[in-house]
Amino acid sequence: MKLILTQEVTGLGGPGDVVEVKDGYGRNYLVPRGVAIRWTRGAEKTVESIKAARASRAVRDLGHAAEIKAKLEAQTVPVKVRAGEGGRLFGSVSVTEIANALTEATAEKVDKRTIAIKNPIKSLGAHTVTVRLHDDVSATVSLNVIPS
């Protein structure tokens, strides 16, 4: 099955990429979740708009990604959240909250879709997340979750 990706899929490709996948994977997983659309000649025209949107969000080049990585890894970023007794959070820390904290700390726009959290953050204290800045550059960022 030939599909056009609308979002990043780990191990498969990024937005605007035309990929060939097994029928069941495309029909039962990718298309229903809105991660991909079926490839047609008409849909092929949307690839350019998807790639233009991706380019506007993406980091300019490899050198710029390395600069941002240095900024992110050089500091511990504070994330303010609501917490109850004993340091328990109300819910967990979302990628949106992390992206906002990273943007404030570095003055560089960090897209929430590039942040990978291994386990949900549900307690105060030090945590680490990975930020995929470029295809070749990933930064490991130290977070300090503090009560607001």
C-alpha positions, -999 to 999 in steps of 0.1 A, spaced: 0 0 0 14 34 -9 8 62 16 17 98 22 28 105 58 12 136 74 32 133 107 65 119 118 65 81 122 96 66 139 114 42 116 92 51 86 96 87 77 85 123 82 56 145 70 53 146 32 72 113 26 57 88 2 61 53 17 52 17 8 38 -3 38 19 -35 42 -18 -32 36 -29 -41 72 -5 -16 88 -17 12 66 -54 4 67 -56 -5 104 -31 18 121 -17 47 100 -48 59 82 -73 57 111 -49 76 134 -45 104 108 -8 98 105 -10 90 68 -33 94 38 -37 72 8 -15 80 -22 -34 92 -52 -24 117 -80 -46 143 -63 -31 137 -29 4 139 -45 -2 176 -49 -6 180 -11 29 167 -6 44 201 -15 22 219 11 31 193 38 68 197 31 65 235 31 48 234 65 75 210 78 103 232 65 89 263 83 88 244 116 122 226 111 155 239 123 173 257 96 204 235 92 228 212 110 249 240 124 218 257 139 207 224 154 241 220 170 238 255 185 204 247 200 216 214 213 245 232 231 220 256 247 196 229 258 223 206 273 242 234 290 214 240 315 187 224 337 154 237 325 128 244 353 92 232 345 65 246 368 35 224 375 7 221 400 16 196 428 -2 183 459 10 170 492 43 150 491 53 161 457 26 143 438 15 160 406 -20 164 394 -17 142 363 16 142 345 39 168 328 28 172 292 51 177 262 34 211 257 45 222 291 80 209 284 81 227 250 70 260 266 97 257 293 124 249 267 113 278 245 115 302 275 149 289 286 166 290 252 146 317 233 144 292 204 111 277 193 109 240 203 82 220 186 63 197 210 63 169 184 101 166 186 101 158 224 103 121 234 95 111 270 104 75 279 81 73 310 54 97 321 67 124 345 45 122 376 68 135 403 88 165 413 125 166 408 151 159 381 141 141 349 155 138 314 139 140 280 152 137 244 146 164 218 150 155 182 163 188 167 173 175 132 175 142 115 211 138 127 210 158 160 192 148 192 197 166 226 193 150 260 177 177 282 177 178 320 144 190 335 137 201 370 100 198 378 91 223 405 57 232 421 41 264 409 
